[in-house]
Amino acid sequence: MEILLAIMTGILYAAGIYLILRRSLVKLILGIVILGNGVNLLIFLMGGLVKGRPPLIPEDASALEGIFADPVPQALILTAIVISFGLQSFAIVLIKRAYKVLKTDDIDTMNKTDDIT
Amino acid sequence: MTWFASLLPISLFIYFSTFAKGVMNGEIFNFFTSWVPSLGINLDFRLDNLALLFTLLITGIGSIVFLYTSQYLKGHPKLMRFYVFLSVFMGAMIGLVTSNNILTLFIFWELTSISSFFLISFNNTEKASRKSAIIALTITGLGGLALLAFGVLAGQMTGTYSISEMLQSPEAFASHEYTGYLLLFLFLATFTKSAQFPFHFWLPGAMKAPTPVSTYLHSATMVKAGIYLLLRFTPHFEANPQYFNIMLIVGGVTMLYAAINTLFKTDLKGILAYSTIGALGIIVFLIGIGTSASITAAIVFIVVHALYKASLFLVTGTIDHQAGTRDITQLAGLRKVLLPLSIAGIIAALSSGGFPPTVGFLGKDLIYEATLHGSISPALLTTLAVITNIFMVFAGLLVGVKPFTGKLPEALGPIKKPHFILWFMPMILAALSLLFGLFPSMVQSLFTNNITPLLTGENSPHLAIWHGFNLILLLSGITLVFGLGLYFLWKPSHQKEDAIAKIEGYAPKAIALQFANLFQKTSYFLTRTFQNGYLRRYVMIILVLLTIVFGIHIFINPRIFLSLTEIKSLNWNEIVVLLMMLISILFTVFTKSRLTAIAGMGVLGYTMCLIFIFYGAPDLAMTQFSIDTLTVILFVLVLYRLPKYLNLSNKTNRIRDAIVATSFGTFLAFTIIEIMNENPVKGVTQYYAENAYTLAKGKNVVNVILVDFRGFDTMIEISVLAIAAIGVFGLLKLYLKKHEK
């Protein structure tokens, strides 16, 4: 499974990058979302995969012992998910507003801000 | 009130004069403070007779220039700025000549270059001024870098950055493996600063600065910094004949080239610029002869030149100030209105030409004495010196005498009498030229007697105005006669200036400018190629570079382990999740409908949840689930306000992007597999696993990390979210009212 997930990470990166290289703003944002998923999966993989053993300390113990999923990448990913939500929601609203003002979502034609009246 | 600023150089002059008696008796004053001792950089100042000579020149001529400026630039809106730059320069220059640490010397050296830049571009509304300033900064800055290289290399070779302590390792300067580089860097630094051929061309351009600057920086002091350094390192290189021979050649070429150029200039300052380059050439040439007599001659000539050239520059400045032109073909007969100035000009011209009884005569005497007793080919050296001096006589007379003689042309219009400062300051300098000439023993006792014997075991010659009839007197006579002849026969004109300008396409200046142009075009091209303003170009460059790095790494160490057993051990639910992921990605990327793309993105998020659930991360699954849902809802809410979902780029671009994206993804996947084969370091994990409950009383370790161990980070994260929320609200709700647009 690790190897398949590693390949899947590669696919997520490729798809994300391809969309980021588009000229359409909506695709750019979708690309960022997919790339974000790829990054999360990458961090998750780096911690090592452990099936069905979340990092929860049992009732009768005072420390994690034996085999357990690594909590550190999980904490990192949790932060990343929340932050990327902030980024995504802002970006979505931003392109909506930009489209309304500039009447375009083509990045190449957006650099003429002087034309706004 | 502006004369107030002059108190600074005057008091410094008095201060340094108090050391004169001690230094003349052979004392050396030291001042030492550690600055960066670990790097060997210390504020180590040392006042010996060479340094004292220069400090007195800097502060003495500085006093005169400061006073002169108070009238010359009277009422100028940026006068205070001018004084600031001038003071910065003076401080840096004093630091330069007193530094005993080669690295602090470098810092002061750069400061003089920078203040020179600001002073040349003082009239910064003129394009020519700015251009000249940039050329000067480029050339002297290049030399500064070479000086740093010299300092570091010399420091490494001798084990000390102290100039006086370097003397204890003479082999570094004579016959070390890297001695050649030392010479290269030192000469690059000094020849650019002291305007030696082929780096001389910045100096005529520097004449765009106001005349006090030309007087002070570009004639009397800053351009002598290179000479100072050469003199300072003469004892170090004493056993190295190359040191002297290179100076002999470069100095010789410079003095002849510059002297001949004075024939073709019509601007008074242009003539003075080239005669300054010529004089600097003579000094380098004299040091290059490498005898005690020649070095004495060089030192005397530094004083002689500073006095007469500063005087001539100030005379020129006053003429320009009163008559409004510096064109030699238009100036004549000014003695009728500017009598005191004409006296100063004529005395300075006589000293420049070396007429007795001025100090210039002494200087020339010493030059001939040095060339006649030079170690190689005295006849050739003497001939060169005589030819150069003939042109110097000519140049001096042209600037100091020509504007005052003859009939006053009507084209000049009425000329007002100058303020007394404007003629009195050049007069002081001219008077000193005369005074030192009449009493040569003063020069002897003040400057040359005790200049630490730069060369061991030789005595400096005795100075006198009358040595009896001898060859030197004959040579002086020949020089004067020919110089006067040239002055009366050769009339500078604009035609001659234009004729010589045609050859200048091959001059070092044109070559350097072309090189600069090429440099500029190349960097423009590179910037335009790599930073063309389109986001995807930047992304593309970064990705292609990373792909190449990954690719090279994988081809060098192919350590990929694919085991089939793993594939066999897959569960059906894992296979389903992977397939769902793949399909949702394909939909998102290739669909032509916005809604499908967003739905695909949502499904992708949910499959991520499943993966998190399978592999022991329930917190992540919950977060991912809620966030993913929110994102999709937000997208759908604004969906119909969004533009149509079209392919904007053409097919070629799409294929190119697809290749870049897939190759990056492939190499990344390979790299991940490779990394997973390494043993991970779990120290941090272990710490949290052991202490989550004992220290933070929490059973959910992920939770504990977020809200306790890294609680501060989480707080900042929440703040980021809040800021994003405010931004979203602003973008949705805030609009300009009609009348505010």
Interface residues (C-beta under 8 A of the other chain):
Chain A: M1 E2 I3 L4 L5 A6 I7 M8 T9 G10 I11 L12 Y13 A14 A15 I17 Y18 L19 I20 L21 R22 R23 S24 L25 V26 K27 L30 V33 I34 N37 N40 L41 L42 F44 L45 M46 G47 G48 L49 V50 K51 G52 R53 P54 P55 L56 I57 P58 E59 A61 S62 A63 L64 E65 F68 A69 D70 P71 V72 Q74 A75 I77 L78 T79 I81 V82 I83 S84 F85 G86 L87 Q88 S89 F90 I92 V93 L94 I95 K96 R97 Y99 K100 T104 D105 D106 I107 D108 N111 T117
Chain B: G533 Y534 L535 R536 V539 M540 L543 L562 S563 E566 I567 S569 L570 E574 L578 M581 L582 I585 T588 V589 R594 A597 I598 M601 L604 G605 M608 I611 F612 F614 Y615 G616 A617 P618 D619 L620 T623 Q624 I627 L630 T631 L634 F635 V638 R641 L642 P643 Y645 L646 N647 L648 S649 D657 A658 V660 A661 T662 F664 G665 T666 L668 A669 F670 I672 I673 I675 M676 P680 K682 V684 T685 Y688 A689 E690 N691 A692 Y693 T694 K699 N700 V701 V702 I705 L706 R710 D713 T714 E717 V720 L721 I723 A724 A725 G727 V728 L731 L732 K741
